[in-house]
Amino acid sequence: MSSKINHHHQNDKTNGQIFPQPCPHLADFRARNGTKPFRAIQDCLHIKPPGGRAAIRRDPSEVPRCGVCGDSSCPRLYACMACAAVSCHVPLHSSHVAIHAAKTSSACSHEIAVDVDRAELFCCACRDQVYDRDFDAAVVLAHTTSIIQSSKPENLRKRRRIDYRPWSPDLRERSLMVNNASPIDSMSSSNGDLPRGLRGLNNLGNTCFMNSVLQALFHTPPLRNYFLSDRHNRYYCQSKNGVRLCLACDLDTMFSAIFCGDRMPYSPAKFLYSWWRHASNLASYEQQDAHEFFISMLDGIHEKVEKDQHKPRSQGNGDCCIAHRVFSGILRSDVMCMACGFTSTTFDPCVDFSLDLEPNQGSSMKTSSTKSNHSCNCEADGMNSSQNCGISTLMGCLDRFTRPERLGSDQKFFCQQCQVRQESLKQMSIRKLPLVSCFHIKRFEHSSVRKMSRKVDRYLQFPLSLDMAPYLSSSILRSRFGNRLFPFDGDESNTLNEPLSEFELFAVVTHTGKLDAGHYVTYLRLSNKWYKCDDAWITEVNENTVRAAQGYMMFYVQKMLYYKATEKQGTS
């Protein structure tokens, strides 16, 4: 349904956009009554649950009925803004609200009404929705007040944004660096053609899964800056806590070895042994899953920090460990009752985004999302027609991840408003973006019914630059609630800034082969050049080679951090 807009004193054409003509009945209503009725109706606005849809109720338990036919189950019930009379409206059929506006005195302007279930203005004469800024401001203020009043103390820590804190050394730390460190630029390199920090890792026996993830972590800008600036000193940590398991200390050792300038392949045997002690169930020389290793390693760093702190820390706290300060984001899950519209909202921390590939259909070759226009630059040498027929895109996977999903009848949830189990719609969105976004593609499928597992070899397009704004909770809520702004619905107002929602690709972990006999390789993007890290071998490759590979894990960093890191590498 199209809506007519009341722009007050604005022209019909603003910034090159042509708006529909304003509703004359709404303009007449404002001329007679001003904005006082819009402010008065704010006391009748009720939001249940907090952050959900606004409704017009004098009493939260009130059941509105049409004053003419007494029906309460009509698709639309409207309350007159002049006399508060409730009438029904059925599109293309009877409209008691239009009859009410025609019979009442024209001196009071009864043409403007408000939807009692959606808190939206409606013109009875035009039989269409209308928009007024003052009324919309009253609805937004009611939302804001509801969220503030319902905020619980235990949830305040979850709402805090995780910020990356810059560090500058004090006088003591500067003295230590000057006396014990050597400038990177003055250190000789055996191969001046490769950027510093590119060093092969020896395969210690089916450990390509570990080597591929470590290569991506070595060149994660905020993580690399943290360890190279001696934020975690292994000698201080061991003297303080004794000789004990610490994956962060082993990472500090490897960062020093990788960036020391030596080009001979490095053997991460000490780190492998420490990880085996942390994840004893995975301690073997069998091939492991790279994504499982990535999650297990971050958990190991986080658990060590938890034990060392006197008070518990969480991923929602800016003082958390470096692993979660870099990779941690927050997901929002909305489950809406299909009977009454009640919405249950939960927030969960995450360190990566696991995405399903799009269905393998001939019509699934979409190169751009309907939410945003991304360029995929999908020219790849080595791609044949058989690969193209099963194409997927990273933006399509994100669309699939954030689109509403109707839960089955066996997954009914208990509606607090209906007090019974109802069918529902579930929608995921991203509440807070991390500094580094890791996208894990679900290429390994396991069926308990068929008792079999297989690998999905479908080709995936992924862009070098990615705009995450369409998948944020703020964007999805705006589309759900008619572009209304909710400043207290989270911290998305800060996240929507262009530099924070735009990401740059810097590492791709690929998997070739079968499920039980495959090989992991990492492609790194350094100074706008691509390098293939295949265990101990480092070679430069072109962009088409990377695009033709089967991406399993993609690492994106906020564009602002990526450009700063690239600039520093270019001058070294």
C-alpha positions as CSV (number, residue, x, y, z in Angstrom):
1,M,0.0,0.0,0.0
2,S,1.4,3.4,-1.0
3,S,1.5,6.1,1.6
4,K,1.0,9.8,1.3
5,I,3.5,12.1,3.0
6,N,3.0,15.3,4.8
7,H,6.2,17.4,4.4
8,H,4.9,20.5,6.0
9,H,6.7,23.3,4.1
10,Q,9.0,21.2,1.9
11,N,8.7,21.2,-1.9
12,D,7.6,18.2,-3.9
13,K,11.1,17.7,-5.2
14,T,14.0,17.5,-2.7
15,N,17.6,16.4,-3.5
16,G,16.4,15.2,-6.9
17,Q,13.7,12.9,-5.4
18,I,10.1,13.5,-6.2
19,F,7.7,12.8,-3.3
20,P,4.0,12.1,-3.6
21,Q,1.5,14.9,-3.1
22,P,0.8,15.5,0.6
23,C,-2.6,14.4,1.9
24,P,-4.9,17.5,2.0
25,H,-7.0,16.0,4.8
26,L,-3.9,15.5,7.0
27,A,-2.8,19.1,6.3
28,D,-6.3,20.3,7.2
29,F,-6.2,18.3,10.4
30,R,-2.9,19.8,11.4
31,A,-4.2,23.3,10.6
32,R,-7.2,22.8,12.9
33,N,-5.5,20.9,15.8
34,G,-1.7,21.4,15.5
35,T,0.5,18.6,17.0
36,K,-1.3,18.4,20.3
37,P,-3.3,15.2,19.4
38,F,-0.1,13.4,18.3
39,R,1.6,14.2,21.6
40,A,-1.5,13.2,23.6
41,I,-1.7,9.8,21.9
42,Q,1.8,8.9,23.2
43,D,0.3,8.0,26.5
44,C,-1.8,5.3,24.8
45,L,1.2,3.7,23.0
46,H,2.2,0.4,24.4
47,I,5.2,-1.6,23.1
48,K,5.3,-5.3,23.9
49,P,7.8,-6.8,24.1
50,P,10.4,-3.9,24.4
51,G,11.6,-3.1,20.9
52,G,8.6,-4.8,19.3
53,R,5.6,-3.3,17.4
54,A,3.8,-0.3,18.8
55,A,0.0,-0.5,19.5
56,I,-2.7,1.9,20.7
57,R,-4.1,0.7,24.0
58,R,-5.5,2.7,26.9
59,D,-5.1,-0.6,28.9
60,P,-2.6,-3.2,27.9
61,S,-5.3,-5.9,28.4
62,E,-7.9,-4.0,26.3
63,V,-9.4,-5.8,23.3
64,P,-10.4,-3.2,20.7
65,R,-13.6,-3.7,18.8
66,C,-15.4,-1.9,16.0
67,G,-18.0,0.5,17.4
68,V,-20.3,-0.3,14.5
69,C,-20.2,-4.1,14.0
70,G,-18.5,-5.0,17.3
71,D,-16.0,-7.2,15.5
72,S,-12.4,-7.5,16.9
73,S,-11.0,-9.8,14.3
74,C,-10.9,-7.4,11.4
75,P,-7.6,-7.0,9.5
76,R,-7.6,-3.3,10.4
77,L,-9.1,-1.4,13.3
78,Y,-8.6,2.4,13.4
79,A,-9.2,4.9,16.2
80,C,-10.3,8.4,15.2
81,M,-7.8,11.1,16.1
82,A,-10.6,13.5,16.9
83,C,-13.0,11.4,19.0
84,A,-11.2,8.1,19.6
85,A,-14.0,6.1,18.1
86,V,-12.8,2.7,16.9
87,S,-14.0,1.5,13.5
88,C,-12.9,-1.3,11.1
89,H,-11.7,-1.2,7.6
90,V,-11.6,-4.1,5.1
91,P,-9.7,-3.2,1.9
92,L,-11.9,-3.5,-1.2
93,H,-14.9,-4.2,1.0
94,S,-16.8,-2.4,3.8
95,S,-15.1,0.5,5.6
96,H,-16.9,1.6,8.8
97,V,-14.1,4.0,9.5
98,A,-14.8,5.8,6.2
99,I,-18.5,5.9,7.1
100,H,-17.6,7.4,10.5
101,A,-15.6,10.1,8.8
102,A,-18.4,10.9,6.4
103,K,-21.2,11.1,9.0
104,T,-19.4,13.2,11.6
105,S,-19.2,16.9,11.5
106,S,-16.7,18.4,9.1
107,A,-15.7,21.0,11.6
108,C,-13.8,18.5,13.7
109,S,-11.8,16.7,10.9
110,H,-12.6,13.1,11.6
111,E,-10.8,11.9,8.5
112,I,-7.5,11.1,10.2
113,A,-7.3,7.9,12.2
114,V,-4.6,5.7,13.7
115,D,-4.1,1.9,13.3
116,V,-4.6,0.4,16.8
117,D,-2.3,-2.5,16.1
118,R,0.5,-0.8,14.2
119,A,0.4,2.8,15.3
120,E,0.3,4.1,11.7
121,L,-1.7,7.1,10.5
122,F,-4.6,6.5,8.1
123,C,-6.7,8.9,6.0
124,C,-10.3,7.7,6.0
125,A,-11.2,9.8,3.0
126,C,-8.2,8.8,0.9
127,R,-8.3,5.2,2.3
128,D,-4.5,5.2,2.4
129,Q,-1.7,5.4,4.9
130,V,-0.3,8.8,5.5
131,Y,3.0,10.0,7.1
132,D,3.6,12.8,9.6
133,R,6.9,13.5,11.2
134,D,5.5,14.7,14.5
135,F,3.4,11.5,14.9
136,D,6.4,9.3,13.9
137,A,8.5,11.2,16.5
138,A,5.9,10.3,19.2
139,V,6.1,6.6,18.3
140,V,9.9,6.6,18.3
141,L,9.9,8.3,21.7
142,A,7.5,5.7,23.1
143,H,9.9,3.0,21.8
144,T,12.8,4.7,23.3
145,T,11.1,5.1,26.7
146,S,10.0,1.4,26.7
147,I,13.5,0.2,26.0
148,I,15.1,2.4,28.7
149,Q,12.5,1.3,31.3
150,S,12.9,-2.4,30.5
151,S,16.7,-2.5,30.5
152,K,17.9,-4.9,33.2
153,P,21.2,-4.2,35.0
154,E,22.5,-7.6,34.0
155,N,22.0,-6.8,30.3
156,L,23.8,-3.5,30.4
157,R,27.2,-5.2,30.0
158,K,26.0,-7.1,27.0
159,R,25.0,-3.8,25.3
160,R,28.5,-2.3,25.5
161,R,30.3,-2.1,22.3
162,I,33.7,-3.8,22.0
163,D,36.1,-1.2,20.9
164,Y,39.7,-1.7,19.8
165,R,41.8,0.4,22.1
166,P,45.0,2.0,20.7
167,W,48.1,1.7,22.8
168,S,51.1,4.0,23.2
169,P,54.1,3.0,25.2
170,D,55.1,4.8,28.4
171,L,58.7,5.8,29.3
172,R,59.6,2.4,30.8
173,E,58.2,0.5,27.8
174,R,60.0,2.8,25.3
175,S,63.3,2.3,27.1
176,L,62.8,-1.5,26.9
177,M,62.0,-1.3,23.2
178,V,64.9,0.9,22.3
179,N,67.4,-1.3,24.3
180,N,66.1,-4.7,23.3
181,A,64.4,-4.4,19.9
182,S,65.8,-3.9,16.4
183,P,63.9,-1.8,13.8
184,I,62.2,-3.9,11.2
185,D,63.4,-1.8,8.3
186,S,67.1,-2.3,9.2
187,M,66.8,-6.1,9.3
188,S,68.0,-7.9,6.2
189,S,65.8,-10.2,4.3
190,S,66.8,-13.2,2.2
191,N,64.1,-12.5,-0.4
192,G,63.3,-8.8,-0.9
193,D,60.5,-9.7,-3.4
194,L,58.2,-11.0,-0.7
195,P,56.6,-8.8,2.0
196,R,57.9,-9.2,5.6
197,G,56.0,-11.8,7.6
198,L,55.6,-14.3,4.7
199,R,57.3,-17.4,6.0
200,G,56.3,-21.0,5.3
201,L,55.2,-23.4,8.0
202,N,56.4,-27.0,7.9
203,N,53.7,-29.7,7.8
204,L,54.2,-31.8,11.0
205,G,51.9,-34.6,9.8
206,N,48.5,-33.7,8.4
207,T,48.7,-30.3,10.0
208,C,47.8,-28.2,6.9
209,F,44.6,-27.3,8.7
210,M,46.6,-25.6,11.4
211,N,49.1,-24.0,9.1
212,S,46.4,-22.5,6.9
213,V,44.6,-20.8,9.9
214,L,47.8,-19.6,11.4
215,Q,48.9,-17.9,8.2
216,A,45.6,-16.0,8.2
217,L,46.0,-15.0,11.9
218,F,49.6,-13.9,11.4
219,H,48.4,-11.2,8.9
220,T,45.2,-10.2,10.7
221,P,46.0,-6.5,11.2
222,P,44.8,-5.9,14.8
223,L,46.0,-9.2,16.0
224,R,49.4,-8.7,14.4
225,N,49.7,-5.2,15.8
226,Y,48.8,-6.5,19.3
227,F,51.6,-9.2,19.5
228,L,54.3,-7.2,17.6
229,S,53.8,-4.3,20.0
230,D,54.5,-6.6,22.9
231,R,51.1,-6.4,24.4
232,H,51.4,-10.0,25.5
233,N,54.9,-10.6,26.7
234,R,55.5,-14.4,27.1
235,Y,58.4,-13.9,29.5
236,Y,56.4,-11.7,31.8
237,C,53.4,-14.0,31.5
238,Q,55.4,-17.1,32.4
239,S,57.2,-15.4,35.3
240,K,53.9,-14.2,36.7
241,N,51.9,-17.3,36.3
242,G,54.6,-20.0,36.2
243,V,55.2,-22.5,33.5
244,R,51.7,-23.4,32.4
245,L,49.7,-23.8,29.3
246,C,49.2,-20.5,27.4
247,L,48.3,-20.4,23.8
248,A,48.8,-16.6,23.7
249,C,52.5,-17.1,24.8
250,D,53.0,-19.6,22.0
251,L,51.4,-17.2,19.5
252,D,53.7,-14.5,20.8
253,T,56.7,-16.8,20.1
254,M,55.5,-17.5,16.6
255,F,54.8,-13.9,15.7
256,S,58.4,-13.1,16.7
257,A,59.7,-15.9,14.6
258,I,57.5,-15.1,11.5
259,F,58.4,-11.4,11.4
260,C,62.1,-11.7,12.3
261,G,63.1,-11.7,8.6
262,D,64.1,-15.3,8.3
263,R,62.6,-17.0,5.2
264,M,63.4,-20.6,6.1
265,P,60.1,-22.6,6.9
266,Y,59.2,-22.5,10.6
267,S,58.0,-25.5,12.5
268,P,55.1,-24.7,15.0
269,A,55.7,-27.8,17.0
270,K,55.5,-26.1,20.4
271,F,52.1,-24.5,19.5
272,L,50.8,-27.8,18.2
273,Y,51.7,-29.6,21.5
274,S,50.1,-26.8,23.5
275,W,46.9,-27.0,21.4
276,W,46.8,-30.8,21.8
277,R,46.9,-30.3,25.6
278,H,44.1,-27.8,25.4
279,A,41.9,-29.9,23.0
280,S,42.9,-33.4,24.0
281,N,40.0,-34.9,22.0
282,L,41.7,-33.6,18.8
283,A,45.2,-34.6,19.7
284,S,46.2,-36.9,16.8
285,Y,48.0,-36.8,13.5
286,E,44.8,-37.2,11.6
287,Q,43.5,-34.4,9.4
288,Q,41.2,-32.0,11.4
289,D,38.8,-29.3,10.3
290,A,40.4,-25.9,9.9
291,H,37.2,-24.1,11.2
292,E,37.1,-26.4,14.3
293,F,40.7,-25.6,15.0
294,F,40.1,-21.8,14.6
295,I,37.2,-21.9,17.2
296,S,39.1,-24.2,19.6
297,M,42.2,-21.9,19.5
298,L,40.2,-18.7,20.2
299,D,38.5,-20.5,23.1
300,G,41.9,-21.6,24.5
301,I,43.1,-18.0,24.5
302,H,39.9,-16.8,26.1
303,E,39.9,-19.5,28.8
304,K,43.4,-18.6,29.8
305,V,42.5,-14.9,30.3
306,E,39.4,-15.9,32.3
307,K,41.5,-17.9,34.7
308,D,44.0,-15.1,35.1
309,Q,41.4,-12.4,35.9
310,H,40.0,-11.9,39.4
311,K,36.5,-11.1,38.0
312,P,34.8,-12.8,35.1
313,R,35.0,-11.2,31.7
314,S,32.6,-11.6,28.8
315,Q,32.7,-11.1,25.1
316,G,30.5,-8.1,25.5
317,N,33.1,-6.3,27.6
318,G,35.8,-4.2,26.0
319,D,38.4,-5.5,28.5
320,C,38.0,-9.1,27.1
321,C,40.9,-11.1,25.6
322,I,42.5,-10.0,22.4
323,A,40.9,-13.0,20.5
324,H,37.4,-11.8,21.2
325,R,38.3,-8.1,20.9
326,V,39.3,-8.8,17.3
327,F,36.8,-11.5,16.2
328,S,33.8,-11.2,18.5
329,G,30.5,-9.8,17.3
330,I,26.9,-10.0,18.5
331,L,24.0,-11.7,16.7
332,R,20.4,-10.8,17.2
333,S,17.6,-13.4,16.9
334,D,14.0,-12.4,16.6
335,V,11.2,-15.0,16.9
336,M,7.8,-13.6,16.1
337,C,4.5,-15.3,16.9
338,M,2.5,-15.6,13.7
339,A,-0.8,-15.3,15.6
340,C,-0.4,-12.1,17.6
341,G,2.9,-10.6,16.4
342,F,4.7,-11.0,19.8
343,T,8.4,-11.0,19.3
344,S,11.0,-12.6,21.5
345,T,14.5,-11.2,21.0
346,T,17.8,-12.7,22.2
347,F,21.4,-11.6,21.7
348,D,24.3,-14.1,21.4
349,P,28.0,-13.4,21.0
350,C,29.9,-15.1,18.1
351,V,33.4,-15.2,16.7
352,D,32.5,-16.1,13.2
353,F,29.5,-16.4,10.8
354,S,28.7,-19.9,9.6
355,L,26.8,-19.6,6.3
356,D,24.9,-22.2,4.2
357,L,25.5,-22.2,0.5
358,E,22.6,-21.2,-1.7
359,P,20.5,-24.0,-3.1
360,N,22.0,-25.6,-6.2
361,Q,19.5,-24.4,-8.8
362,G,19.9,-23.0,-12.3
363,S,18.2,-19.8,-11.2
364,S,20.5,-19.3,-8.2
365,M,23.1,-17.4,-10.2
366,K,22.5,-14.1,-8.6
367,T,25.5,-11.9,-8.6
368,S,24.1,-9.2,-6.3
369,S,21.9,-8.9,-3.3
370,T,18.5,-7.2,-3.5
371,K,19.6,-5.2,-0.5
372,S,22.8,-3.7,-1.9
373,N,24.7,-3.6,-5.1
374,H,28.0,-5.5,-4.8
375,S,30.4,-6.2,-7.6
376,C,31.8,-9.7,-7.6
377,N,34.4,-9.3,-10.4
378,C,33.9,-13.0,-11.1
379,E,36.4,-13.4,-14.0
380,A,38.3,-16.6,-13.2
381,D,40.5,-18.5,-15.6
382,G,39.9,-22.2,-15.0
383,M,36.1,-21.9,-14.5
384,N,34.1,-24.0,-16.9
385,S,30.4,-24.1,-17.6
386,S,29.8,-27.0,-15.2
387,Q,31.1,-24.9,-12.4
388,N,28.9,-21.9,-13.3
389,C,25.7,-23.9,-13.1
390,G,26.1,-24.3,-9.4
391,I,27.3,-20.8,-8.5
392,S,26.7,-19.1,-5.2
393,T,27.7,-15.7,-3.9
394,L,28.8,-14.6,-0.5
395,M,26.1,-11.9,-0.5
396,G,23.5,-14.5,-1.4
397,C,24.6,-16.6,1.6
398,L,24.3,-13.5,3.8
399,D,20.8,-12.8,2.4
400,R,19.9,-16.4,3.2
401,F,21.3,-16.1,6.7
402,T,19.4,-12.9,7.5
403,R,16.1,-13.5,5.8
404,P,12.9,-14.5,7.8
405,E,12.5,-18.2,8.2
406,R,9.2,-19.9,9.0
407,L,9.8,-22.5,11.7
408,G,8.1,-25.9,11.3
409,S,5.1,-27.1,13.3
410,D,7.5,-29.2,15.4
411,Q,9.4,-26.1,16.4
412,K,6.5,-24.1,17.9
413,F,7.6,-21.7,20.6
414,F,5.7,-20.7,23.7
415,C,4.2,-17.2,23.1
416,Q,4.0,-15.2,26.3
417,Q,1.1,-13.2,25.0
418,C,-1.0,-16.0,23.6
419,Q,0.1,-18.3,26.5
420,V,0.2,-21.3,24.1
421,R,2.7,-22.7,21.6
422,Q,2.3,-21.0,18.2
423,E,4.0,-21.2,14.8
424,S,6.6,-18.5,14.4
425,L,8.9,-16.6,12.1
426,K,12.6,-16.4,13.0
427,Q,15.1,-13.8,11.6
428,M,18.7,-13.5,12.3
429,S,20.7,-10.2,12.0
430,I,24.0,-8.8,13.1
431,R,23.8,-6.6,16.2
432,K,27.5,-5.6,16.3
433,L,30.2,-6.2,13.7
434,P,33.6,-7.3,14.9
435,L,36.9,-5.7,13.8
436,V,37.6,-8.8,11.7
437,S,34.8,-10.9,10.2
438,C,35.4,-14.5,9.6
439,F,32.9,-16.2,7.2
440,H,32.8,-20.0,7.4
441,I,31.1,-21.7,4.5
442,K,29.4,-25.0,5.4
443,R,31.0,-27.3,2.8
444,F,30.8,-30.5,4.9
445,E,27.4,-32.0,5.2
446,H,26.6,-34.9,7.7
447,S,23.3,-36.8,7.6
448,S,22.4,-38.9,10.6
449,V,19.5,-40.4,8.7
450,R,21.5,-41.6,5.7
451,K,24.5,-42.2,7.9
452,M,26.8,-40.5,5.4
453,S,28.9,-37.4,5.0
454,R,29.9,-35.5,1.9
455,K,31.6,-32.3,0.7
456,V,29.9,-29.6,-1.3
457,D,32.2,-28.5,-4.1
458,R,30.0,-25.7,-5.4
459,Y,31.9,-22.6,-6.5
460,L,31.5,-19.4,-4.4
461,Q,31.9,-15.9,-5.5
462,F,33.3,-13.5,-2.9
463,P,34.1,-9.8,-3.3
464,L,37.3,-8.0,-2.4
465,S,35.2,-5.2,-0.7
466,L,32.1,-6.1,1.3
467,D,29.5,-3.7,2.7
468,M,27.8,-5.3,5.8
469,A,25.3,-2.5,6.4
470,P,22.3,-4.4,4.8
471,Y,22.7,-7.3,7.2
472,L,22.8,-5.2,10.5
473,S,20.0,-5.3,12.9
474,S,19.4,-1.6,12.5
475,S,18.9,-1.9,8.7
476,I,16.5,-4.9,9.1
477,L,14.5,-3.2,11.9
478,R,14.1,-0.1,9.7
479,S,12.7,-2.2,6.9
480,R,10.4,-4.0,9.3
481,F,9.1,-0.9,11.1
482,G,8.9,1.4,8.1
483,N,12.3,3.1,8.4
484,R,11.7,4.3,11.9
485,L,14.9,5.0,13.9
486,F,15.4,3.4,17.3
487,P,18.6,5.0,18.8
488,F,18.4,2.8,22.0
489,D,17.8,-0.4,20.2
490,G,21.5,-1.2,20.4
491,D,24.7,0.5,19.2
492,E,24.0,0.1,15.5
493,S,23.9,3.9,15.1
494,N,27.7,3.9,15.5
495,T,28.1,0.7,13.5
496,L,26.3,2.2,10.5
497,N,29.1,4.7,9.9
498,E,30.5,3.9,6.5
499,P,34.1,3.1,7.5
500,L,32.8,0.6,10.2
501,S,30.4,-1.4,7.9
502,E,32.8,-1.7,4.9
503,F,35.3,-4.5,5.0
504,E,38.2,-5.6,2.9
505,L,39.3,-9.2,2.1
506,F,42.8,-10.1,3.3
507,A,42.8,-13.9,3.6
508,V,41.1,-16.9,2.1
509,V,41.4,-20.5,3.5
510,T,40.5,-23.0,0.8
511,H,40.0,-26.8,0.8
512,T,40.6,-29.1,-2.1
513,G,39.9,-32.8,-2.3
514,K,37.4,-35.0,-0.5
515,L,36.0,-35.0,3.0
516,D,38.5,-37.5,4.4
517,A,41.4,-36.8,2.1
518,G,41.8,-33.1,1.5
519,H,44.3,-30.3,1.7
520,Y,44.1,-26.7,3.1
521,V,45.8,-23.8,1.5
522,T,45.7,-20.1,2.4
523,Y,45.8,-17.1,0.0
524,L,47.0,-13.8,1.6
525,R,46.4,-10.4,0.2
526,L,49.3,-8.1,1.1
527,S,49.9,-4.7,-0.6
528,N,47.3,-5.6,-3.2
529,K,49.1,-8.7,-4.2
530,W,48.1,-12.3,-3.6
531,Y,50.3,-15.0,-2.1
532,K,49.7,-18.7,-1.9
533,C,50.7,-20.3,1.5
534,D,50.9,-24.0,0.9
535,D,52.6,-25.3,4.1
536,A,56.3,-24.5,3.6
537,W,55.9,-23.0,0.1
538,I,55.1,-19.4,-0.5
539,T,54.4,-18.3,-4.1
540,E,52.8,-15.2,-5.7
541,V,49.6,-15.9,-7.7
542,N,47.2,-13.7,-9.6
543,E,43.7,-12.8,-8.5
544,N,41.9,-15.2,-10.8
545,T,43.6,-18.1,-9.2
546,V,42.2,-17.1,-5.8
547,R,38.7,-16.5,-7.2
548,A,38.7,-20.0,-8.8
549,A,39.6,-21.7,-5.5
550,Q,37.0,-23.3,-3.2
551,G,36.7,-20.8,-0.4
552,Y,36.1,-22.4,3.0
553,M,36.9,-19.5,5.4
554,M,37.1,-15.8,4.3
555,F,38.7,-13.2,6.6
556,Y,37.6,-9.5,6.2
557,V,38.9,-6.6,8.2
558,Q,37.3,-3.2,8.6
559,K,38.4,-1.1,5.6
560,M,39.9,1.6,7.8
561,L,42.2,-0.8,9.5
562,Y,43.1,-2.6,6.2
563,Y,44.2,0.7,4.6
564,K,46.3,1.6,7.6
565,A,48.0,-1.8,7.6
566,T,48.6,-1.7,3.8
567,E,50.2,1.8,4.1
568,K,52.6,0.6,6.8
569,Q,53.6,-2.5,4.8
570,G,54.2,-0.3,1.7
571,T,56.7,1.8,3.5
572,S,58.6,-1.1,5.0
